[in-house]
Amino acid sequence: MSEKILGGAIIGFGGMGHFHARQMNKIDGIELIGTFDIDPEVQKQAELDGFHPFESREALLSCSAVDVVVIATPNDVHKEIAIDALQHGKNVVSEKPVTLCPADLEEMIAAANKAGKLFTVHQNRRFDGDYLMVRSIMDSGVLGDVFRIESRVQGSRGIPTGWREVKAQGGGMLYDWGVHMLDQMLYTMGDVKLQSVYGTMTHITNAECDDGFSVLCKFENGVEWIIEIQTNNFAQLPRWYVLGVNGTTIVEDWDLHGRTVTCTDFSKNDSAPVVAGAGITRTMAPRTDETIKTYPLPAEDFPTSWDGYYNNLIAALNGKEDILVTHDQQRLLVRVIEAIFQSAASGEVVHF
């Protein structure tokens, strides 16, 4: 028996709305039925581009051909639209962040449970090649026990214009790129308990919303993550820097330039002093070639999977796979975001 082709619809047809439209149009198992946006000019352009613009949100949600509604609106209205769609009997995919506070998320989850429908979040960067490669290197054991992971994204153009500059609409970089990188961290750590977070924020280009942040997250197994987003950087640090007891991996960028360096003989630990500035040091003297080995990154084995998220969504709705992005994962993610705001405001560590 052939599977039903799912009918998809998109509410909010800006940049991310168009991304979802492209995905639906190229992946087997789902087809785009139509879109809706509150901006009349966007509605007109959608029709010119060959999409079917529903005349209202109610019309879209009342369409029997629509099985899945993707919400790609500003962050502050995700909750309202998600609950409305669930009450209309639709499965729902919300863009990230799912919402702006834990209490709102609980209302959304309750509506999904009452409707008996799938409700999940578009955490597509679990399928990024750089992330998948770093996880594979960590899991391989080549670095030994990993004790610190540094994950950074840095730009020089400030916050994108529009609603992302408005605090009330969920603007700022913690809600933008931060959500992705925190999700990657929590997904990697799995069931390991998060102990504490300490966060700081910058407002270099925007007084209302954070244009950057840095957070130190400590886990009960001793692993530390440093996550940093900046939008006023003109010389970038590496995308990933992973430290293990036996080696280090550095990933320079999304094109997966970098290397892994491991120690092959810890017993040969003595060295002659080297000149360091106005002094000498043995502690920081470089290791000899005979005690280290350098590996290229296996970049070709980890292409970014643009289709990965939708393939899982379709399989889950057909009862073939579990959904990857779960309610409990999003509960923790929203709490971590709340804790980072709290820490940045108070200047104190927030304990879990």
N, C-alpha and C positions, 0 to 999 in steps of 0.2 A: 504494500500500500504506500503510495507516494505521500510525502509530507505536505501539509498545507503551506502555501506561500504566505508568510505573515505580511500584513498591511501595516506600514509605518507612516507616522505623521510627525511633523516638527512644529513646535510652538516657539517662536522667536527665530527669525530668519536672517540673523547677521552672519558674522564670520564663522562661528561654530555651527550655526544652523546649516550653512552651506557645506561645511565639512561632513556633517551627518548625512546630508542629501547625497553627496558624492559616494559615501560608503554604502548607503542603501541601494544606490543605482548600479553598483558593481558587484555586490555580494549575492550569491545564490541563497534563496530561502527567505528573502524579505524584499518588498518593493515599496517605493515611496508613493503613498496615496495623495498627499497634499501637505500644505504648510499654512501657517497663520502667523501674522505679525501685526502689532497694533499700529504700526506706521503705514499709512496709506501708500507712501512712495515705495516702501519695501514690497508691499502687496503688488503694486503695478509692475515692479521690476521682476518679481518672482514669476509673474505670468509671461512677461517678455522673454524670460530665460527658459520657458518651457515647463514650469511647475504649475500645479493647480493650487491657487490660493483660496482657501475657505474664506467665506465672508465674515466669519466670527469664530471665536474659540468654541462657542456652544455648537456651532455647525460641525466643526471638526470632531468634537468629542461625541457628538450624536451619530456620526457616520459609522454604520455597521461594518464597513470594510476595514476600519482602523483597529488593529490589535495592539499596537505599541505606540505610545506617545513619547517623543523625546523633547525634553524641556531645555531650551538653549537661550533662555532669557537672562536679564540681570539677576544677580543672586538673591535679591531681597524678595522676589516673587516666586521662587521655586516651590515653597511650601504651599501657597494658595493654589497654584496650578496643578501641582502633583495631587493634592487631595481632591480637587475637582475632577481630574482625569480618573483617579481610582474609583471615585463614586459613580462615574459613568461606565465602570467596568473595563477600563483599559489598563494594560500593563504599562509601567512608567520607567523611563530612564531619565534621570536628572543629570544635567551637567554638574560638574563640581564647582564650588563646594555644594554639597547637597542642601545645606541651609546654614543659617548664621548662629544657631544656638542649640544646645542639646534638647531643650523642651520642645522646640519646633520639630526636630527630627522624630521625637517620640510620637507626636501627633501624626506625622506622615506614615510612620511604621504601623501605628494603630489603624489608620485608614486602609493601608494595604492588607493587613491581616483581616479586617472586617470584610473587605471586598474579595479576599481570596485571590489577589493578583500579585504579579511580580513587581517589586519596586526596588530599583538598584541605581547605581551611580556610574557615570562615565569616567572611570579611572583608567584611561587608555595608556598611560605611561608605564603601566606594568609590562607593556609589550615593547618598550624602547630597547633597541639593540645594546646601548651602553649599559643599561641597568641589567639586562639579562646576562650580559657577559660578565659583569662584576659579580653577580650572584653565582655564576658558574665557577669563577675563579675562587671565590670564597668557599664554595661547597667542595671543591676539588681537594682541598687540604694543602695545596702547594705553599700557601702562606703560613701554615700552621694555624694555631688559634688566633683568630682576628680579634683585636682589642679596640680598634678605633677605625671608624669610617667617616670620611669627610666628603660631603656632596654639595656641590656649588653650581649655581647658574648665575652668570653675571653679564650685564649689558650696560649700555651707555646712553639710552634714549629716554630714561625716566618711565613713569607709568603710562601705559597706552591711554590716549585721550578717550573721552566719553564717560560712561557710567563707572568705569574702573577707577576714576578719580574721585568718586563720591562715596563717602564713608557709609551713608545710610543705605546705599545700594550694594554694599558688600565689596567696595573697592579696596585697592591696596594689594601689595605683593604677597602677603601671607595667604590671602584668599585666592590669589591667582596661581603663581608657580609654587608657592609654599605647599598648597594642598597636594600637588603631585608628588613632591619630594618627601613629604611626611608620610604619604601613603606608601611609597616605595620602602621607606624605612620600616614601618609597622608591618607591612606584608613580608619583608625579609625576616624580621625578628619573630614572627609567628606568635607562639604562646609565651614567649619570654616576657616577663612583666616589666613594664616601664616604671622606673622608680622616681625620676625627677626630670624637670625641664628648667632651663634658665635661658631666657630670651631677651634680646635687645632689638630695637627698631630704629630706623633712620627716616628722616623727613627732609632730605636734601632738596628735592625738587617738588615736594607736595606737603603742605602743612597739615592737610586734613587726613590723608591716608599714608600708611607706611609705603615708602618707595624701596624699602629693603629691610631685611631682618637677618639675625643670626641666632641660632638656638643650639644649646648643648643638651642632649638627651642622654640620660644614664639608665641602663637596664640592670636587672638584678643579677645577671651573669657576668657583670663587669664590663660589658661592651659599651662604648661611648660612640654616639653619632654627633657630628657637627654638621648642621645644615645651614646654608647661607644663600640668600638671594640679594643681589644688589643691582640697581639700575643706573648707577652713576660711576661705573668702573670703566676705565679706559685701557687697562692692562689686566688681562684675565688670569686668574689662578686655574689650576686643573679642574675639570668637571668632577673627577673622582680621585681620591687619595686614600688607599686602604692599607692599613698597617696590621701585620701579623707577627707572631713571635719569630717566624722563620723567613719573612720576606715582606715586600712592599709592592703594591700595584698602583701605577699612576695612569689615569686615562685623561688625556689632555682636552678632548672635545667630543662632539657628537659623531665626528668622523672616525672615532676610535683609534686615534693616534696615542701611543704610549708604550708602556713596557711593564713587565714584572721582573723584579730583581730578588733573588733568594740567596741565603747564606748556605754554603755547602759544608763548612767546617767551623763550628763555633770554638773548637779547641785552639785554633790559631788566632788568638785574640790579642796578642801583644803587637805593639807597633812602636816605631821610632817617632819622636815628636816632629810635628810639622809646624811651619810658620802660619800663624793665624792673626792677621792684622798686626797689632803692636805687641803680640806675644806669641807663645808657642802652645801647642796642645797635643796630647796623645789621645785624649778622649774622642776628639772629633777627627782624628786622622782617618783618611779613607781606607777601606779594606783593599787588600791586594786581589788581583784577578784570580788567583788560585783559590780564594775562599768565597767567591760570589759567582752566580750564574745569572745571565740576563736572557729573558724570553720575550719575543714579540707577542703582542696581543693577538688572540685568535679572532680578529675582527670579522673575517669572512664567514665565520660560523654563527654570527649573531646579527642577522639583518633585522631592522625594525619591522615589526609585524603590524601593518596598518589595519589588517583585517581581523586580528586576533580577538579584539573585544567583541565585535559583532558576531563572529563565529561562535563564541561562547554563549552570547545572548540567545542566538537562534537555537543552539543545541539545548540550552536550559528550558526554553519555552516549549520545545518538543520533547522534554522529558529525558534527554539523552545525557546531559551533564548537569552537575551542580553549578549554580551561578557563582562566579569567582568573587564578585564584589558583594559582600554580605552586610546585613544590618549591623551586626556586632562590630565589624571592622569600621563602619562609618560612625558608630557610636563613639568608639575610642578616638578616631581621627578628629571628630568635632570637639571632644573634650581636650585633646592635646592643643588644638588651635586656641581654644578658650584659655588654656593655661599659659600659652605663650603671650597672649595679650595681657593677661594678669601679671605675669612675670616682668614683662617690659614696662608696665605701668608702675609696679611697686619696686622694681629693682631687686627682687628677691627670688630665690629658688622656689618653685612650686613642686610639692611632693605628691605622688599618686599613692 
